Amino acid sequence: MHQKHLRLATITALMLGSSTAAVALPFSGLDPRSMAMGGAGVAEADPSSAPIFNPALLSTDAPDSKYAFDLLAMGVRFNDPGNMRRDMPAIKDSSTAFQNSTTTLSADSSNLTTSTNALQASTTALNATTTAGLTAANLGTTATQLATVATNMTTVSGKMTTVSADTSNTSQSLTKMDNSLKPLDGKPLYGDLGLSTVLGVPGKNVGFAFFSNANMAMAGTLIYLDSPTISTNTTALNSTSTALANSATVIGAIGTVGSTADLVNIASTAVASANTACNPAPSATCAASLTTAQTALSSANASMQTTQTALNNNATTINNNSTTITNNNQAKSQVRINAALISEAGFSVSHTFVTAGHEWALGVSPKFMKIDLYDSTISGASGSLNNANGSQYLAQYSSFNFDLGVAKNYGNGWSTGLVVKNVIPYSFEFKNNNVPTGQTLNLSPMPRIGVAKHFSWAVLTMDADLKANDPVGLGNKSQYVSLGGEASAWGWAQIRAGYRVDAVNSARNVASIGLGLSPRIPYFKPRFDIAVAGNQDEVGLSARLGLKF
C-alpha cells in the first residue's frame, strides 16, 4: 500500500519534471529579439530572423551588413495554466504525513507482534503447567506464570490501542493525500523548445537565406483515477482500526473489572495465597485456599477462551482487510503525453517589385519538413518513463511546404508586412502501435499582419494573427496580438520590451523584456541576444549567438 502511493507521488513528479510541454506551436519560434518584443517581427526583422517571420524582409531595408549568421538560437517556454504549483505544497505535506504515519504504523505493529509472541509463549507455559489441575506442587509456578500472562495481556492491550490509533491516522493521511491529488486531475502542463540556425544575405534585388530549425511542442496531463481505490483502502484501514480497538478492549488491562487481564490477575493472587497456605506445609486453610484458587483459575480460563474467540473473529476481519488492501495496491492514475517535433530545412528568397511607382517586396521560403508525433499514456503503476520510450508510440511523416510574405517600406519610418506560414495545409495523425489514437496535428495556413515605426535610435512594432491557431493535440486555441519596442545605443547595445495579448484567452497575456549586445569590431560584428517573457502561469527564455559581417 505504501509503495502504491509513492508511485502516485512519483508519477506526479514525472509529469511536473519530465513531461512539461506546450500544445501550440508558436508562430515565430523562440527568437530572442521577437520574444523580448512581445513576439512581433512580421514588419520588422533582421536578415537572420527574416526566414522565421517574413522572407520578404530580406529585401525591404538597406542592409547594414552583407551577411547575417545565427550560429545558434535557442528558446524554451513553460506554461502551467491550471496553477499546479499552487497544489504542490499540499501534495508534499500530505505525502510526508502519509509516509510518517506508515512508518509509525510499521514500527508499532512490529512492537505489537513482539508483545503478542510474548503473550503466546507465557500462555503456552501456563497451560503446560496447569493441564492436570492445581496441586500444592505447582502453585508457586502457576502463580508466577499467571502474573506474567496478566502483565503481557495488559501490554498487548496497550499496543493494540496504539496500533489502532496509528491505523486510523494512516487512513486519515491517505484521505488527505487523495484530496490533495484530486485537483490535479485533467490539469495540463505545456512547454516548447526551439532551436534554429540561419545564414541570411539581404538585398533589394535578390535577398536569400538558408535556414534550419526544430520546434518541439508537448502536452502532459494527469488523469487521476485512484480515488475509488484509496476509498476502498481507507475503509479497510478504518475497519482494521475498529477491530484492533475491540480486541484491546476485550483483553483489557489489570484493574479493569471483568476484563480478562484482571481475571487472570485475580487468579494469580488467589493461587499465590493458596501457595502460601499449602507450602511448605499445609495449613488449616490450605484446602479452602486451593479450592478458591481453582475456581479463580477456571474463571480466568473461561474468560481467556471467550477472549480467544473474540480475538479470532477480529483477526478474521483484519486479515480480510489486509487482503483487500493487497488486492488494491496498484496505482491506476495515468499521465497522457502528446508531443510534436517539427524539423524544417529550407531557403528563403526575396525580390523588390515596383508597382505604380511603389516598391514592395515579395519573399518565399520553400522548406522540407519532418514531423515526429508522440502519443503515450504512462501508468502510475510503473512510476517511471521506462515504458514510454518505445517506437510504438511514435508516428513519423515528411512533407514539403512554404511560407509566403510581402513587405513594404514607406520611406518615412513606417513599414508593413503580411505573411502566411505553412501555405499548404496538412493533417497528421498521432498513433499508438501504428493505430491512430484519434488526435491529430493540423498544420493550417497561419496568416499574420504587422506594422512597424522606425526612429533613428528605436523601433516600435505590432503584429496580429488574422485567425486563431489550433493547438497540437491538446489545449486551447490562441490568437495573438504582439506589441514591442527596441531602443538602441549607437548600434552597440539594445534594450527591448513587449507585451503579447491573446484574444482568445487573456490568461495567456505575457509581458517580456530582453537585451542585445552587438559591439563593432573589424570585419564582423558579433551579437548576443537574450529575452525572458512570462506571467503568473507562463515563463519563457531565449538566447542567440550570431555574427554580422
N, C-alpha and C positions, 0 to 999 in steps of 0.2 A: 504493500500500500504506500509506504513512504517513498519507494523508488518511483512509483507511478506518478506521484505529484511532483517529484523532482523533474521527471520528464516534461511535465507541463511547463514548469519554470524554464527548462532548457529550450523547449520549442518556442516559447515566448521570446527568450533571449536571442535565439537564432533569427527569428523574424526581425527583431529590432536591430541586430548587429550585422546579419549576413544577407538579409533579404530585402533591404531597403531598395526602393525602386521608384521610377517615375513612369506614369502611364501615358503621358502625352509627349510625343516627340517635339522638341522645341523648334520654332520656326527658324531661328537664327543660330542654332547650335549654342555653344557656350563661349563665344568670342568675348574676351575680357573688355574690349572697348565698348562693344554693344551692351554687354551686361551692365557695365557701370552707367550707361546712358539709358537705362530702362528697357533695353532690348531693341532700340531703334537702330536703323542702318540702311534702309532702302533708298534714301535720298542722300545719304552721307556715309561713305565707307572708303577706307584707304585701299590701295591696289591689292594688298594681301588678303583682305576680307571681302572684296567685291564678289568673288565667286559664291560666297556664302549668302550674301544679301541680294545683290543685284548686279549681274555681269555687265550691264550697260554702263556702270560707274567707272569701268576701265577707260572710258573714252570721254568723260564729261568735263574733267578738270585738267588744267595744265599740270603735269606731274612735277613734283619736287625731286624726283629721283627716277632713274631709268628702270630699276628693278626693285621689287619688294619680295622678301623671302621670309616666311614664317617657318622657323626651324621646328617649333612645336607650340601649339596652343592646346590647352587642356582645361577642362572645367567639370565641376561636379555640382549637383543640386540635390537637396533632400527636402522632402515635404511630408509633414505629419498632420494631415487635415483633421484627423479625429482627436488630436491632442493626447496621444497615447502616453507621452512623457508625464502628463499630469497623473495618470493612473499608476505609474511605476512605483512611487513611494508606498502606496497601499499594497501593491503586489509584493514588494520587497518585505514590508513589515509582516504581512500575513504569512508569507513563505517562511520567514525567520521564526515566527511564532509557532508555525506548524512543525518545523524541524526541531525546535526546542521542546515542544510538547511530546513529540515522538521519542526524542532522546530520553526525556524524563520517564516516559511510559516504559521504555525498554529497560532502563536501569531498575525501576521499581518492580517491574514484572520479574526480573531476574532475582531480586531480593525476595519476592513472594514465593518463587519456585524453591529457593533455598529454605525458607521457613516452612513451606509445605512438606518438603522432603524430611525436615527435622521432625515435624509433627507425625508424619507417616512412620518414621523409624521408632519414635517413642511409643506410638500406639501399638505397633507390632510387638515391641518388647513387653508392653503391659499385657497384651493378650497372651503371649507365651507364658508369662508368669502366673496369670490367673485362670488359665484354661481349666484346671482341675478344681478351682474354687479357692477361697481363702483358708489358710491354715496359719497356725502360730508361726510356722517356719518361714512363710513368705510375706508376712505382714509388713516387715520393715522395707523389703524391696518394693512391694506393691505401693506402699505409701510414698516412697521416693519417686517411683515411676508415674504415679498419678499426679503428683505435684509438677513433674516435668511436662506431662501431657497438658495439664491445665495452663501452664505458662506458655507452652507452644501454641495452644489454641488462641490465647489472648494475642500473641504475636501475629499469628496468621490472620486473625480478625482485623487487627490494625493495618496489616499490609494490604489486605483485600480492600479495606476502606480507602487506602491511599491510591491503589491501582484503579479503583472505581472512579475516583476523582480525576486521576490522570486520563483515563479513557474518555470521560466527559469533556475534559479540557481539549483533548485531541480532536474530538468531534466538533467542538465549537471553533477551534482554529481552522479545521478543514472547511467548515461552512464559511468562515471569514475569507479564506483564500478563494473559495468558489465565488463569493460575492465580489471579490476584487478582480477576478478574471472575467466575469460576465461582461463588464463594459467594453472589453477588447473585441468582443465578437463582431465580426464584419467591418472592423476598422482597418483601412488600408494604410500602408506606408508607401510613399513614392520617392523616386530619385532618378537621376540620369547622370550619365558620364559621357563626355565628348572629347575626342582627340582630332586634331587636324594639322595638316602641313600644306602650305600654298607657296607657289612661285608666281608672282604677278608682274606683268610687263605692260604698264599703261601706255596708251597712245590714242590721239584723236582719230587718226585714220584707221589704225588697227590696234586694238589692245587685246592682250590674251593672257591667260593664266593656266597653270596646271595645279590641280588640287587633289588631295586625298583626305578623306575624313571618315570617322566612325562615330556613331551615336548609339549608345546603349540606353534603352528605357526598360524599366522593370516595375512590377507591382507585386506587393506581398500583402496578403490579407489573412488574418487569423479566423478560422471557423471553429468556434468554441462549442464542443459537443459533450463536455464532461459533467455538466450539472446533474443529469439523471444518475450517473454513476456515483458521483460524490454524495448525492442524496441517499442512495442505497447504502453506501458505506457508513454515512453518519447515523442512519437508522440502526444499522448493525452495531455500531460503536455505542450508541445510547442504550440499546438492549443489553449489551455486554456490561456496561456500567451498572445498570439496574440489577442484573444477575449477580454481579460481584458484591454489590451493596447488600442484597438479600442474603448472600452466603455469609457475609461478615456479621450480619445481624443474627443469623441462625447460630453461628458458632459462639458469638457473644464474647464477653470479657468477664474475668473474675470480678465479682461484686455486682454483676447484673443478674438480679434474682431470676431464676428459672432458665438462664442460659446454660448451654451445655458445658461451657468452660467453668461456670460457677458450680454446677452439679458435680463435675469432676473434682473441683477443688474441695467441695464438701466431703466427697468420698475420700479424698486424700486425708483430710483432717480426721474423719471417722476411723480410717484404717490406722493412722498414726496413733490415735487414742487406744485402739484395740491392741496395737503392738506394745504400748506401754503397760496395758493391763495384763497382757499374756506373756510378756518376755521380760527378764529371762525366766521368771517362774510365774505360773498363772496365779492371778489374784482372784478375789471373790467376784469381781466384776468382769472377769475375762470372757465368760460365755456370753453375757449380755452385750458386751462391747463388740465381740466378734459378730454377733447377730446384727447389731446396728451397722457395723462396717459392711457386712454382706448386703444388707438392704440398700445402703447408700451406694455401694458399688453397682448393684443391679440397676438402680435408678440412673446412675451415670451411664452404664452400658446401654440402657434403653434409649436414653437421650442421644447418645452417640450414634445409635442405629438410625434413629429418626433424622438426626443431622446429616448422616451419610446419604440417606435417601434424598433429602433436600439438596445437598451438595451435588449429587449425581444429576438431578434434574437441572440445576443451574449450569452444571458443566456441559450438559447436552445443549442448552441454549447458547452457551459461549462457543462451543465447538461449531454449532450451526452458523453462528455469526462469523466465526473465523473462516469457514468455508465460503460464505457469501463474499467476504472481503477478498479472499484469494481468487475467487472467480471474477472479481471486478477490479483487477489490478492493472489493466491496460488502459493507458490514456487514449481517448478517441479523437481528441481535437486535432485539427489539421492546419497547415499553412499552405495556402494556394499561391503559387509563384508564377507569374507571367513575365516574360522578358522578350525584348526585341532588340537585336543588334543589326543596325543598318550601316553597311560599309559602302562608301562611294569612291570612285576614282574617275576623273574626267578632266576636261579642259573647258575654259571659257574663252569666247571670242566676242569682240565688240567693234562697232564701227559708228562713226558720226555721219548722219544724213542731214541734208538741208532741204527743207520743205517750205516754200513761200518765204524764203529768206530767214527761216528759223532753224537753228541747229538743234538736233536731238540725237540721242544715241540709242542704239539697239544692241542688246547683248544676249547671247545664248550659251547655255552650259550643258552640252550633252554629257551623259555620265552613265557608267555601268554601276549597277547596284547589286550587292549581295545581302540577302536578308536571312538572318537566323532567328527563328522563333522558338521560344522555350515555354512549355506549359507543364507544370508538375504540381502535385499535391504531396506535401511531406507529412507523414503521420507522426503524431505525438508519441506513439508507442516506441519509435526509434530514437527520437530526441536528437537527431543529428542530420547533417546534409548528405550522409554517405549514400542514401538511397535516392538521391536526386541528381546524380551525376550521369545517368545513363543516356545514351544517344536516342533511346526510345522516346524521350520527351522533346526531342529536337526536330524541327522542320526547317529545311533549307531551300531557298529559292534564289534565282538570279533573274535580273531584268535590266532593261535599258529605259532610261528616262531623260528628261531635260528640263532645265529651268529657263524661263524667258523673261527678259526685263527691258524696260525702256526708262530713260532718264533725260532730264533737260536742265541745263544750267542757264538761267535767265540773264546772267551777266551783271546783275545788281545785288548779288549776295544771296538770292533765292535760288533754290533748286528743288526739283520734284522727281519722284521715281515711282514706278509701278513694276511689280514683279509677280510672276506666277511660278511657284515652285512645284515640281513634280506634275508637269502638264499632263502626262499620261496617267490616268487613274488605274490603280491595281488593288486587288483584294487578295490577301494571303491568309491561309488557314493555319491556326495553331493545331498541332497534332500530338497524340499520345499513342505510342506503338503504331504509328502510321495511320491512325484513325483520327479524323477531325474531332476536336473537342467541343466545337460549337462557337468558339471565339475566333475572331478574325482581326487582322491588321489591315486597315484601309488606308492606302496612300492616295489621297484625293488631291486634286489641284488646290494649292493654298495661295490665294491672291492677297497681296498686301500693298498698300499705298503709303508713300512717305513724302514729307516736305522738310526742308532744312533752310535755315538762315545763317549765312556766313558773315562773320565780322573779321577784322584784321587779327584779332587775338582770341576769338572764340567762335563757337558754333552752337546753335540750338536746333534740335531736330525732333520730329514726331512721326511715328508710324502707326498704322491701324490695320488690323486684319479685316478684310472685307467679308469674311464669313467665319462661322465658328469652326474650329478644328476638332475633329473627332479624336478621342484618346486611343491609346494602344491597349486593347484587351479589357482593361478595367478603368474606372474613373469617369469623371465628368468632362463635358466639352469645355472649351475655352475660346475666348475671342479677345485678344489683347489690343490695347492702345498704349503705345510706348512713348514716353516723353523723356528727353535728356538734353544735357548740355556739356560742353567741354571748354575749359579755359586753358590756353597755352602760354607758357612763359618762354618767349623767344625761341620756340620750337624745341626747347631742351626738356621741358617737363610739362605734363598735363595733369589737370585735376578734373574729374568728371563726376557727375551726379545725375540721377534719373529716377523715374517712377513708372512702374508698369501697372496699368489698370486692366482688370479682367471684367469685361462687360457681362459675362455670364455668371461669375461667382466673385463677389467683392472680397471674399476671404483670401483670394489669390493675389490681391494687390500687393506689390512689392516695391520697396524703396531700395536704392542702390547707390554705390559710390565706388570710385576707383582712381588709380594713379597710373601715370605713364612716365617713363624716362627714356629720352632719346638724344643722348649727347652727340654732338657733331665732332667727328674725328676724320682725318684724311681718308679718302677713298670709300668709306662706308659709314653708315650710321646705325649703330646697334639700338635696339629698342626692347624695353621690358614693360609689360602692362600687367596690372593686377586689378581685380574687381571683386567686390563682395555685394551680395544682394540678399534681402530677407525680410520676413515679417515674423509674427509670433509663432507661425507654424512652418515656415519655409526658410531655408538658408541655401545660398549658392556661392561658389568660389571659383574664380577662373584666373588663369595666368597665361602669358605668352612670352616667348623669346624669339626675336626676329631681327632681320637686317634690312636696311635700305642702302642701295649703292647705285 
